[in-house]
Amino acid sequence: MILDKFRLGGKVALVTGAGSGLGQAMALALAEAGADVAVLGRRKALVEETAREIGKRGRKALAAGADVSRSAEVKSAVERAEEALGPIDVLVNAAGVFNGEPTVELSDEAWRLVIDVNLTGTFIASKSVGAGMVVRGRGSIINVGTFLGERGQRAARAAYNASKAGVAAFSRALSVEWGPYGVRVNCISPGAHRTPMTAPALANPEAEKWLKGKTVLGRVGEPGDIMGLCVFLASDASAYITGVNVYEDGGGWV
């Protein structure tokens, strides 16, 4: 049956940035599809809450406090996850930070933080998990970019846009490198969603109205909107898909 291809029973996933927002939504989606899930984030209390929610869905979970920009912390978290749950079949790189300062006011440190978390963190987690995937000859990596990786949209987005454009390019390159070993690498580029990261902007009714007007579907995304796409790319339903960047943005800026 076709629906069986979407099921993730017997699979193990690791999701970074899983304490809130889209990362949390994708971690829960993978659990609901049948996977056991390790959740990783800098704020341990938040990923522990996500792990509890996974447990309520009948799946095993492990919460790990780690900064994705620090190789030793990520490597340790991956080792703990595989000891507790088994070899990782699916990696979702959802950890990210945003900076909206004008470029002339953006400090070197602030620039590096965005690049370190969004782009270097994706590299570190992919390397830490992907080494085992390559040896085993299977795996699916889902990186999270943004529709801003190819679109300017508004001023004061230089660091964020550059980091996420790098994530999309990294995903393409890695898909070519690891495809022969049975490891698929794809990228999801979301539009504006109602998450803790966007809450300050969406608190302004005019800002939300503007965003809705820029979107073909006429609304701001909800965390649940990304769940089905994540499960699809993680599962055998997308077994012949790699190297793609899927815009999950309600048709924004088409």
PyMOL commands that set and color helices and strands:
alter all, ss='L'
color gray80, all
select helices_A, chain A and resi 2-6+21-32+44-56+71-85+103-105+108-136+147-149+158-181+199-202+205-213+223-234+236-238
alter helices_A, ss='H'
color red, helices_A
select strands_A, chain A and resi 12-16+36-41+61-65+90-93+139-144+183-190+245-248
alter strands_A, ss='S'
color yellow, strands_A
deselect
rebuild
show_as cartoon
